[in-house]
Amino acid sequence: MLSAMTPKQAARCCGPVDDLLDPDLFKALCDPTRVKLLACLAKCGRPCAVSEVAGCCSVDLSVVSRHLSQLEDAGILTSSKSGRTVSYAVCYEKLCGTLRELADAIEACCREAVSANKK
């Protein structure tokens, strides 16, 4: 049988899930255009200039640049500058590691509930 807590009790119990639920990460990923840009960069598998990435969506170049900057601020992308050209690349290890750690922490936090739901 599950040993259930009330939401109030759970809020007082700090664990890895709390530390891994980064609001900046989720804020960066909550915009459909940013998700589309991230997917485009991830599939390219290389650093891409802002002007290249802009072809992935139908918004102005300045908006694309702002979205990419927000993804960088959240630690999802890294940028490099060569002259006037700014290129962005996905921080694969960091992003994948964070999402894996979060999934593992959620699963460990409520392993019994996960097992019960699979049945």
C-alpha positions as CSV (number, residue, x, y, z in Angstrom):
1,M,0.0,0.0,0.0
2,L,1.2,3.5,-0.8
3,S,2.3,5.7,2.1
4,A,0.6,8.9,0.9
5,M,1.4,12.4,2.0
6,T,-0.8,15.4,1.8
7,P,0.4,18.2,-0.6
8,K,1.3,20.3,2.5
9,Q,3.5,17.6,3.9
10,A,5.1,17.0,0.5
11,A,5.9,20.7,0.1
12,R,7.8,20.6,3.4
13,C,9.8,17.6,2.3
14,C,12.7,18.8,0.2
15,G,14.4,16.4,-2.2
16,P,16.2,16.2,-5.5
17,V,13.1,16.9,-7.4
18,D,12.9,20.3,-5.9
19,D,16.4,21.2,-6.9
20,L,16.0,19.8,-10.5
21,L,12.7,21.6,-11.3
22,D,14.4,24.7,-12.6
23,P,11.8,27.3,-13.4
24,D,14.1,29.0,-15.9
25,L,14.5,25.8,-17.9
26,F,10.8,25.2,-18.1
27,K,10.1,28.8,-18.8
28,A,12.5,28.6,-21.7
29,L,10.8,25.4,-23.0
30,C,7.2,26.7,-22.6
31,D,7.2,28.7,-25.8
32,P,6.4,26.9,-29.0
33,T,8.8,28.9,-31.1
34,R,11.7,28.3,-28.8
35,V,10.9,24.6,-28.8
36,K,10.8,24.6,-32.6
37,L,14.2,26.4,-32.7
38,L,15.7,24.0,-30.2
39,A,14.4,21.0,-32.2
40,C,15.9,22.5,-35.4
41,L,19.3,23.0,-33.7
42,A,19.3,19.6,-32.1
43,K,18.5,17.9,-35.5
44,C,21.3,19.9,-37.2
45,G,23.8,18.6,-34.7
46,R,26.1,21.5,-35.2
47,P,26.4,25.2,-34.3
48,C,24.2,27.3,-36.6
49,A,24.1,31.0,-37.2
50,V,21.0,32.9,-36.1
51,S,20.2,33.6,-39.8
52,E,20.3,29.9,-40.6
53,V,18.1,29.0,-37.6
54,A,15.6,31.7,-38.5
55,G,14.6,29.5,-41.5
56,C,13.0,27.1,-39.0
57,C,10.2,29.4,-38.2
58,S,8.2,32.3,-39.5
59,V,9.2,35.1,-37.1
60,D,11.5,38.0,-37.6
61,L,15.3,37.6,-37.2
62,S,15.3,39.8,-34.1
63,V,12.7,37.6,-32.5
64,V,14.6,34.5,-33.3
65,S,17.7,36.1,-31.8
66,R,15.9,36.9,-28.6
67,H,14.4,33.4,-28.3
68,L,17.9,31.8,-28.8
69,S,19.3,34.1,-26.2
70,Q,16.6,33.0,-23.7
71,L,17.5,29.4,-24.4
72,E,21.1,30.2,-23.8
73,D,20.2,32.0,-20.5
74,A,18.5,28.8,-19.4
75,G,21.6,26.8,-20.1
76,I,20.1,24.9,-23.1
77,L,22.2,26.5,-25.7
78,T,25.7,27.9,-26.0
79,S,26.7,30.7,-28.3
80,S,29.9,31.8,-30.1
81,K,30.6,34.9,-32.1
82,S,32.7,35.3,-35.2
83,G,32.7,38.9,-36.3
84,R,29.1,39.9,-36.6
85,T,27.8,36.3,-36.8
86,V,26.5,34.6,-33.7
87,S,26.1,30.9,-33.8
88,Y,24.2,28.7,-31.3
89,A,24.6,25.0,-30.4
90,V,22.7,22.7,-28.1
91,C,24.3,21.9,-24.8
92,Y,23.4,18.2,-25.3
93,E,25.2,16.8,-22.2
94,K,23.8,19.4,-19.9
95,L,20.2,19.3,-21.2
96,C,20.1,15.5,-21.5
97,G,21.7,15.1,-18.0
98,T,19.3,17.5,-16.4
99,L,16.2,15.8,-17.9
100,R,17.5,12.3,-17.0
101,E,18.3,13.4,-13.5
102,L,14.8,14.9,-13.2
103,A,13.1,11.8,-14.5
104,D,15.2,9.6,-12.2
105,A,14.3,11.8,-9.2
106,I,10.6,11.8,-10.0
107,E,10.6,8.1,-10.4
108,A,12.6,7.5,-7.1
109,C,10.3,10.0,-5.3
110,C,7.2,8.1,-6.2
111,R,8.5,4.7,-7.3
112,E,5.5,2.9,-5.7
113,A,3.0,5.1,-7.5
114,V,4.8,4.6,-10.8
115,S,4.7,0.8,-10.3
116,A,1.0,0.9,-9.4
117,N,0.2,3.0,-12.5
118,K,2.0,0.6,-14.8
119,K,-0.4,-2.3,-13.8
